[in-house]
Protein backbone atom coordinates (compact mmCIF):
# COMPACT_ATOMS: atom_id res chain seq x y z
CA UNK A 1 0.00 0.00 0.00
CA UNK A 2 1.57 3.35 -1.02
CA UNK A 3 2.12 6.00 1.64
CA UNK A 4 -0.30 8.84 2.27
CA UNK A 5 -0.26 12.29 0.74
CA UNK A 6 -0.54 15.18 3.21
CA UNK A 7 -1.50 18.77 2.45
CA UNK A 8 -1.10 21.90 4.53
CA UNK A 9 -1.63 25.62 3.98
CA UNK A 10 0.23 28.18 6.08
CA UNK A 11 1.05 31.85 6.54
CA UNK A 12 -1.31 34.66 5.58
CA UNK A 13 -4.21 34.02 3.24
CA UNK A 14 -3.99 34.47 -0.53
CA UNK A 15 -6.69 33.91 -3.19
CA UNK A 16 -5.39 30.48 -4.14
CA UNK A 17 -5.30 28.31 -1.03
CA UNK A 18 -8.72 26.72 -1.26
CA UNK A 19 -8.32 26.30 -5.01
CA UNK A 20 -4.86 24.75 -4.69
CA UNK A 21 -6.13 22.25 -2.14
CA UNK A 22 -8.93 21.38 -4.56
CA UNK A 23 -6.54 21.15 -7.49
CA UNK A 24 -4.20 18.75 -5.70
CA UNK A 25 -7.07 16.52 -4.60
CA UNK A 26 -8.48 16.47 -8.14
CA UNK A 27 -5.13 15.61 -9.71
CA UNK A 28 -4.37 12.79 -7.29
CA UNK A 29 -7.86 11.43 -7.82
CA UNK A 30 -7.24 11.46 -11.58
CA UNK A 31 -3.81 9.81 -11.74
CA UNK A 32 -3.22 8.17 -8.36
CA UNK A 33 -6.65 7.42 -6.86
CA UNK A 34 -5.16 4.73 -4.64
CA UNK A 35 -3.29 7.36 -2.63
CA UNK A 36 -4.95 8.25 0.67
CA UNK A 37 -4.92 12.01 1.29
CA UNK A 38 -5.00 13.86 4.60
CA UNK A 39 -4.88 17.62 5.26
CA UNK A 40 -3.29 19.00 8.43
CA UNK A 41 -5.43 21.57 10.17
CA UNK A 42 -3.97 25.04 10.56
CA UNK A 43 -0.69 24.32 8.79
CA UNK A 44 2.41 23.40 10.76
CA UNK A 45 0.43 23.76 13.98
CA UNK A 46 -1.77 20.84 12.98
CA UNK A 47 1.27 18.86 11.90
CA UNK A 48 2.82 19.24 15.36
CA UNK A 49 -0.47 18.46 17.08
CA UNK A 50 -1.39 15.58 14.78
CA UNK A 51 -4.74 17.09 13.80
CA UNK A 52 -5.92 16.51 10.25
CA UNK A 53 -8.85 15.95 7.93
CA UNK A 54 -9.13 12.71 6.00
CA UNK A 55 -10.08 13.38 2.38
CA UNK A 56 -13.16 11.22 1.89
CA UNK A 57 -14.64 9.97 -1.40
CA UNK A 58 -17.32 12.66 -1.08
CA UNK A 59 -14.62 15.37 -0.84
CA UNK A 60 -12.77 13.90 -3.83
CA UNK A 61 -15.96 13.93 -5.89
CA UNK A 62 -16.74 17.56 -5.07
CA UNK A 63 -13.21 18.98 -4.81
CA UNK A 64 -13.97 21.32 -7.72
CA UNK A 65 -16.11 23.38 -5.34
CA UNK A 66 -12.95 24.57 -3.63
CA UNK A 67 -12.03 26.66 -6.70
CA UNK A 68 -15.02 28.93 -6.01
CA UNK A 69 -13.99 29.90 -2.48
CA UNK A 70 -11.33 32.10 -0.94
CA UNK A 71 -9.57 31.44 2.35
CA UNK A 72 -8.46 27.93 3.22
CA UNK A 73 -10.89 25.20 4.27
CA UNK A 74 -8.15 23.37 6.16
CA UNK A 75 -6.94 26.45 8.05
CA UNK A 76 -3.70 28.39 8.35
CA UNK A 77 -1.37 29.53 11.13
CA UNK A 78 1.90 31.43 11.38
CA UNK A 79 4.01 28.67 12.94
CA UNK A 80 7.72 28.32 12.15
CA UNK A 81 9.30 24.99 13.07
CA UNK A 82 12.65 26.61 13.89
CA UNK A 83 11.25 29.27 16.26
CA UNK A 84 11.64 27.31 19.50
CA UNK A 85 10.64 30.21 21.77
CA UNK A 86 7.31 30.73 19.98
CA UNK A 87 6.58 27.00 19.80
CA UNK A 88 7.20 26.60 23.53
CA UNK A 89 4.98 29.60 24.30
CA UNK A 90 2.18 28.02 22.25
CA UNK A 91 2.84 24.65 23.90
CA UNK A 92 3.28 23.02 20.52
CA UNK A 93 6.49 21.37 21.70
CA UNK A 94 7.83 20.49 25.12
CA UNK A 95 11.11 21.79 26.61
CA UNK A 96 14.04 19.93 25.09
CA UNK A 97 12.12 18.80 22.01
CA UNK A 98 13.28 19.55 18.45
CA UNK A 99 10.26 20.71 16.47
CA UNK A 100 11.67 19.37 13.20
CA UNK A 101 11.98 15.92 14.76
CA UNK A 102 8.49 16.16 16.26
CA UNK A 103 7.11 17.04 12.81
CA UNK A 104 9.12 14.32 11.06
CA UNK A 105 8.06 11.69 13.58
CA UNK A 106 4.43 12.76 13.21
CA UNK A 107 4.62 12.37 9.44
CA UNK A 108 6.06 8.89 9.86
CA UNK A 109 3.46 7.95 12.48
CA UNK A 110 0.69 9.15 10.15
CA UNK A 111 2.11 7.10 7.28
CA UNK A 112 2.84 10.13 5.10
CA UNK A 113 5.13 9.65 2.10
CA UNK A 114 4.42 12.96 0.30
CA UNK A 115 3.89 16.38 1.89
CA UNK A 116 2.54 19.36 -0.07
CA UNK A 117 3.04 22.77 1.53
CA UNK A 118 1.09 25.72 0.11
CA UNK A 119 2.41 29.04 1.31
CA UNK A 120 4.76 31.96 0.89
CA UNK A 121 8.49 32.25 1.49
CA UNK A 122 8.21 31.59 5.24
CA UNK A 123 6.07 28.49 4.66
CA UNK A 124 8.40 27.14 2.01
CA UNK A 125 11.64 28.02 3.81
CA UNK A 126 10.17 26.15 6.78
CA UNK A 127 9.40 23.32 4.37
CA UNK A 128 13.04 23.52 3.25
CA UNK A 129 14.20 23.18 6.86
CA UNK A 130 11.94 20.18 7.29
CA UNK A 131 13.03 18.63 3.97
CA UNK A 132 16.70 19.06 4.95
CA UNK A 133 16.06 17.41 8.31
CA UNK A 134 14.24 14.52 6.66
CA UNK A 135 17.09 14.03 4.18
CA UNK A 136 19.80 14.22 6.83
CA UNK A 137 18.02 11.67 9.03
CA UNK A 138 17.07 9.25 6.26
CA UNK A 139 13.30 9.76 6.40
CA UNK A 140 11.64 8.47 3.24
CA UNK A 141 9.42 11.45 2.43
CA UNK A 142 9.15 13.93 -0.46
CA UNK A 143 8.18 17.57 0.16
CA UNK A 144 6.76 19.61 -2.74
CA UNK A 145 5.61 23.20 -2.20
CA UNK A 146 3.34 25.61 -4.06
CA UNK A 147 4.11 29.37 -3.95
CA UNK A 148 1.46 31.53 -2.33
CA UNK A 149 1.89 35.21 -1.64
CA UNK A 150 -0.06 38.25 -2.78
CA UNK A 151 3.19 40.23 -2.55
CA UNK A 152 4.57 38.27 -5.53
CA UNK A 153 8.02 38.41 -3.95
CA UNK A 154 9.34 34.84 -3.92
CA UNK A 155 12.78 34.35 -5.49
CA UNK A 156 13.16 33.00 -8.19
CA UNK A 157 9.46 32.50 -9.03
CA UNK A 158 7.96 34.70 -11.75
CA UNK A 159 4.37 34.75 -10.50
CA UNK A 160 3.01 33.56 -7.15
CA UNK A 161 -0.41 31.99 -6.92
CA UNK A 162 -3.13 34.48 -6.01
CA UNK A 163 -1.17 37.67 -6.66
CA UNK A 164 -3.11 38.66 -9.79
CA UNK A 165 -6.44 38.04 -8.05
CA UNK A 166 -5.40 40.17 -5.08
CA UNK A 167 -4.57 43.08 -7.40
CA UNK A 168 -7.94 42.83 -9.17
CA UNK A 169 -9.88 42.70 -5.92
CA UNK A 170 -7.84 45.53 -4.40
CA UNK A 171 -8.88 47.61 -7.41
CA UNK A 172 -12.53 46.66 -6.87
CA UNK A 173 -12.22 47.72 -3.24
CA UNK A 174 -10.73 51.03 -4.34
CA UNK A 175 -13.70 51.86 -6.57
CA UNK A 176 -16.00 52.41 -3.61
CA UNK A 177 -13.35 53.97 -1.39
CA UNK A 178 -12.37 56.59 -3.96
CA UNK A 179 -16.07 57.34 -4.48
CA UNK A 180 -15.88 58.94 -1.01
CA UNK A 181 -13.72 61.76 -2.37
CA UNK A 182 -16.64 64.19 -2.61
CA UNK A 183 -18.22 63.43 0.77
CA UNK A 184 -16.48 66.57 2.05
CA UNK A 185 -14.33 69.28 0.51
CA UNK A 186 -10.55 68.73 0.49
CA UNK A 187 -10.48 65.05 1.35
CA UNK A 188 -7.29 63.00 1.54
CA UNK A 189 -7.77 59.27 0.85
CA UNK A 190 -5.02 56.78 1.67
CA UNK A 191 -5.62 53.30 0.23
CA UNK A 192 -3.22 51.02 2.12
CA UNK A 193 -2.35 47.87 0.19
CA UNK A 194 -0.58 44.81 1.60
CA UNK A 195 3.10 44.47 0.75
CA UNK A 196 5.68 44.31 3.53
CA UNK A 197 8.88 44.51 1.51
CA UNK A 198 7.61 44.46 -2.06
CA UNK A 199 5.50 47.06 -3.83
CA UNK A 200 4.32 44.86 -6.70
CA UNK A 201 0.79 44.46 -5.35
CA UNK A 202 0.37 48.19 -4.77
CA UNK A 203 1.57 49.00 -8.26
CA UNK A 204 -0.54 46.27 -9.85
CA UNK A 205 -3.62 47.31 -7.85
CA UNK A 206 -3.27 50.93 -8.94
CA UNK A 207 -2.76 49.77 -12.51
CA UNK A 208 -5.90 47.59 -12.44
CA UNK A 209 -7.92 50.44 -10.91
CA UNK A 210 -6.77 52.88 -13.58
CA UNK A 211 -7.63 50.35 -16.29
CA UNK A 212 -11.17 50.45 -14.90
CA UNK A 213 -11.16 54.25 -15.06
CA UNK A 214 -10.26 53.97 -18.74
CA UNK A 215 -13.54 52.15 -19.41
CA UNK A 216 -15.76 54.92 -18.00
CA UNK A 217 -17.43 58.02 -19.42
CA UNK A 218 -17.25 61.29 -17.46
CA UNK A 219 -19.42 64.40 -16.84
CA UNK A 220 -17.05 67.08 -15.54
CA UNK A 221 -19.73 69.77 -15.90
CA UNK A 222 -21.49 68.29 -12.88
CA UNK A 223 -18.35 67.32 -10.99
CA UNK A 224 -17.92 63.78 -12.31
CA UNK A 225 -14.31 64.08 -13.47
CA UNK A 226 -11.60 61.53 -14.16
CA UNK A 227 -9.08 63.71 -12.33
CA UNK A 228 -11.08 63.53 -9.10
CA UNK A 229 -11.31 59.73 -9.35
CA UNK A 230 -7.65 59.43 -10.32
CA UNK A 231 -4.78 57.89 -8.37
CA UNK A 232 -2.57 60.84 -7.52
CA UNK A 233 0.38 59.01 -5.93
CA UNK A 234 1.67 55.43 -5.69
CA UNK A 235 4.21 54.78 -2.95
CA UNK A 236 6.15 51.50 -2.75
CA UNK A 237 9.11 50.40 -0.58
CA UNK A 238 11.48 50.24 -3.57
CA UNK A 239 11.09 53.89 -4.53
CA UNK A 240 12.70 56.55 -2.37
CA UNK A 241 10.96 59.92 -2.31
CA UNK A 242 10.88 63.09 -0.26
CA UNK A 243 7.70 63.74 1.72
CA UNK A 244 8.10 67.51 1.51
CA UNK A 245 8.55 67.49 -2.27
CA UNK A 246 5.55 65.22 -2.72
CA UNK A 247 3.48 67.39 -0.39
CA UNK A 248 4.07 70.38 -2.65
CA UNK A 249 2.99 68.39 -5.72
CA UNK A 250 -0.08 66.95 -4.01
CA UNK A 251 -1.06 70.31 -2.48
CA UNK A 252 -1.41 71.72 -6.00
CA UNK A 253 -3.72 68.82 -6.88
CA UNK A 254 -5.75 69.31 -3.71
CA UNK A 255 -6.16 73.03 -4.45
CA UNK A 256 -7.13 72.42 -8.07
CA UNK A 257 -9.15 69.19 -7.90
CA UNK A 258 -10.46 69.26 -4.34
CA UNK A 259 -9.19 65.84 -3.23
CA UNK A 260 -6.12 63.60 -3.27
CA UNK A 261 -5.93 59.78 -3.41
CA UNK A 262 -2.78 57.86 -2.49
CA UNK A 263 -2.17 54.15 -3.11
CA UNK A 264 0.30 53.12 -0.42
CA UNK A 265 2.20 49.88 0.08
CA UNK A 266 2.06 49.05 3.79
CA UNK A 267 5.82 48.49 3.73
CA UNK A 268 6.64 51.94 2.38
CA UNK A 269 8.16 54.05 5.12
CA UNK A 270 8.33 51.26 7.72
CA UNK A 271 11.98 51.98 8.41
CA UNK A 272 11.15 55.60 9.18
CA UNK A 273 8.24 54.59 11.42
CA UNK A 274 10.32 52.03 13.32
CA UNK A 275 13.14 54.54 13.76
CA UNK A 276 10.67 57.09 15.11
CA UNK A 277 9.25 54.54 17.59
CA UNK A 278 12.68 53.40 18.77
CA UNK A 279 13.86 56.99 19.24
CA UNK A 280 10.77 57.55 21.39
CA UNK A 281 11.63 54.48 23.48
CA UNK A 282 8.60 52.53 22.24
CA UNK A 283 8.67 48.76 21.76
CA UNK A 284 8.28 47.71 18.12
CA UNK A 285 5.73 44.84 17.93
CA UNK A 286 6.93 41.80 15.97
CA UNK A 287 5.44 38.42 15.00
CA UNK A 288 6.82 34.87 15.37
CA UNK A 289 8.99 35.34 12.28
CA UNK A 290 10.51 38.59 13.59
CA UNK A 291 8.51 40.74 11.17
CA UNK A 292 7.27 44.13 12.32
CA UNK A 293 3.53 43.87 13.07
CA UNK A 294 2.28 46.27 10.42
CA UNK A 295 -1.26 46.10 11.79
CA UNK A 296 0.08 47.54 15.03
CA UNK A 297 2.21 50.38 13.65
CA UNK A 298 -0.40 51.49 11.05
CA UNK A 299 1.66 52.83 8.12
CA UNK A 300 -1.46 54.30 6.50
CA UNK A 301 -2.19 56.46 9.52
CA UNK A 302 1.44 57.52 9.72
CA UNK A 303 1.42 58.64 6.09
CA UNK A 304 -1.90 60.40 6.54
CA UNK A 305 -0.40 62.31 9.46
CA UNK A 306 2.62 63.30 7.34
CA UNK A 307 0.45 64.73 4.54
CA UNK A 308 -2.81 65.96 6.08
CA UNK A 309 -1.66 69.35 7.35
CA UNK A 310 0.67 69.98 4.41
CA UNK A 311 -2.21 69.40 1.97
CA UNK A 312 -4.74 71.38 3.97
CA UNK A 313 -7.02 68.34 4.13
CA UNK A 314 -10.33 68.83 5.94
CA UNK A 315 -10.87 65.08 6.28
CA UNK A 316 -8.59 62.05 6.05
CA UNK A 317 -9.83 58.58 5.13
CA UNK A 318 -7.45 55.62 5.57
CA UNK A 319 -8.72 52.31 4.22
CA UNK A 320 -7.00 48.91 3.95
CA UNK A 321 -7.92 46.49 1.19
CA UNK A 322 -5.70 43.64 2.36
CA UNK A 323 -8.20 41.32 4.01
CA UNK A 324 -10.79 41.96 1.30
CA UNK A 325 -8.26 41.11 -1.43
CA UNK A 326 -6.41 38.22 0.15
CA UNK A 327 -9.54 36.23 1.01
CA UNK A 328 -11.07 36.39 -2.47
CA UNK A 329 -11.77 33.37 -4.65
CA UNK A 330 -9.24 33.22 -7.52
CA UNK A 331 -9.95 34.85 -10.86
CA UNK A 332 -9.67 32.83 -14.07
CA UNK A 333 -5.98 33.66 -14.57
CA UNK A 334 -5.08 32.24 -11.19
CA UNK A 335 -7.34 29.19 -11.52
CA UNK A 336 -5.48 28.30 -14.72
CA UNK A 337 -2.10 28.91 -13.06
CA UNK A 338 -3.12 26.86 -10.01
CA UNK A 339 -4.19 23.97 -12.23
CA UNK A 340 -0.91 24.04 -14.15
CA UNK A 341 1.19 24.13 -10.99
CA UNK A 342 -0.87 21.48 -9.17
CA UNK A 343 -0.47 19.07 -12.08
CA UNK A 344 3.31 19.42 -11.98
CA UNK A 345 3.36 19.30 -8.15
CA UNK A 346 1.63 15.91 -8.17
CA UNK A 347 3.83 14.54 -10.95
CA UNK A 348 6.99 15.73 -9.18
CA UNK A 349 5.86 14.26 -5.85
CA UNK A 350 5.06 10.88 -7.38
CA UNK A 351 8.48 10.86 -9.06
CA UNK A 352 10.18 11.76 -5.77
CA UNK A 353 11.37 15.17 -6.96
CA UNK A 354 11.22 17.76 -4.11
CA UNK A 355 11.08 21.54 -4.46
CA UNK A 356 8.72 24.48 -4.92
CA UNK A 357 6.73 24.58 -8.15
CA UNK A 358 7.06 27.76 -10.16
CA UNK A 359 8.25 29.45 -13.34
CA UNK A 360 11.98 29.72 -12.64
CA UNK A 361 13.11 33.24 -13.62
CA UNK A 362 16.75 32.17 -13.42
CA UNK A 363 16.19 29.31 -15.87
CA UNK A 364 14.23 30.87 -18.69
CA UNK A 365 10.87 30.92 -16.86
CA UNK A 366 10.68 27.11 -17.05
CA UNK A 367 7.89 25.65 -14.91
CA UNK A 368 9.70 23.21 -12.65
CA UNK A 369 10.28 22.02 -9.09
CA UNK A 370 12.71 24.68 -7.91
CA UNK A 371 15.27 23.54 -5.36
CA UNK A 372 14.31 24.52 -1.81
CA UNK A 373 17.70 26.06 -1.09
CA UNK A 374 17.11 28.60 -3.87
CA UNK A 375 13.76 29.77 -2.47
CA UNK A 376 13.72 32.99 -0.49
CA UNK A 377 11.44 35.94 0.08
CA UNK A 378 11.99 39.63 -0.36
CA UNK A 379 12.21 39.78 -4.16
CA UNK A 380 11.99 43.52 -4.85
CA UNK A 381 9.47 44.98 -7.23
CA UNK A 382 11.17 46.26 -10.37
CA UNK A 383 10.02 49.88 -10.42
CA UNK A 384 11.64 50.44 -13.83
CA UNK A 385 9.11 48.26 -15.66
CA UNK A 386 7.41 50.13 -18.50
CA UNK A 387 3.84 49.67 -17.23
CA UNK A 388 4.77 51.14 -13.84
CA UNK A 389 6.84 54.08 -15.04
CA UNK A 390 4.20 54.93 -17.65
CA UNK A 391 1.55 54.97 -14.92
CA UNK A 392 3.68 57.34 -12.82
CA UNK A 393 4.22 59.57 -15.84
CA UNK A 394 0.47 59.74 -16.50
CA UNK A 395 -0.36 60.74 -12.92
CA UNK A 396 2.48 63.28 -12.77
CA UNK A 397 4.57 61.52 -10.14
CA UNK A 398 8.37 61.73 -10.46
CA UNK A 399 10.12 58.68 -11.87
CA UNK A 400 11.59 56.22 -9.35
CA UNK A 401 14.83 57.43 -7.82
CA UNK A 402 16.26 54.35 -6.13
CA UNK A 403 15.49 51.45 -3.83
CA UNK A 404 16.72 53.38 -0.80
CA UNK A 405 14.55 53.77 2.31
CA UNK A 406 11.96 56.53 2.42
CA UNK A 407 13.31 59.95 3.29
CA UNK A 408 11.51 61.59 6.16
Secondary structure, DSSP 8 states (H G I E B T S, - for coil): ---EEEEEE-SS--TTHHHHHHHHHHHHHHH-TTS-EEEETTTHHHHHHT-EEE--HHHHHTGGGGGG--S-TT------TT-HHHHHHTTSS-TT--HHHHHHHHHHHTTEEEEEEEESHHHHHHHHHHHHHHHHTT---EEEEEEB-TT---BTBSS-BTHHHHHHHHHHHHHHHHGGGGSSSSEEEEEEE--SS--HHHHHHHHHHHHHHHT---BGGGTB-HHHHS--EEE-TTS--BHHHHHHHHHHHHHHHSEEEEEEETTTTHHHHHHHHHHTT----B-TTS-B-HHHH-HHHHHHHHHHHHHT-SEEEEEE-HHHHHTS---HHHHHHHHHHHHHHHHHHHTT--EEEEEEGGGTTEEEEE-GGG-BS-----TTSHHHHHHHHHHT------SS--B-
